Amino acid sequence: MNNKILFYKLNGELDRTELLNNHNLRHINGMMTRCTLRNGTVKVGFADPLRTHDRDSFDDSVHDYIYLWTWDNLDEKSHTLIGNDENRYNQTFRSVALGEIMKVESILYSNPRFGSPLTNKFNIITAL
């Protein structure tokens, strides 16, 4: 399944696969995502393939990288953000070069705005 994007349902069932290319990477926006790199390392976070930190403006395109972000102040046991108003919402963005990605796996509706638990982990949910 290399050079593919795999989309899982919340229960872990494979929903569909797509070719790993710039156009299809747009489909993972906001989802909990796991990228397996060519060197064997794995990077996990919420996908932000359209972020343009090194460009002047948003252009709605995927470039040479995607970003995976995680919450800095997340209590994984209670699935809540902790800290004061100044740091509670802090996030860390990590760029992942497209040329290094071998496989992408994303969980559909894994963003908490759809009712999934708030987590920085790539977890299949067995019960909601």
Secondary structure, DSSP 8 states (H G I E B T S, - for coil): -TTEEEEE-TTS-EEEEEE-SHHHHGGGTTSEEEEEETTS-EEEEEEETT--TTSSS--S---SEEEEEEESSEETTTTEE-S-TTTTT-EEEEEEEGGGEEEEEEETT-SGGGT----SS----S--
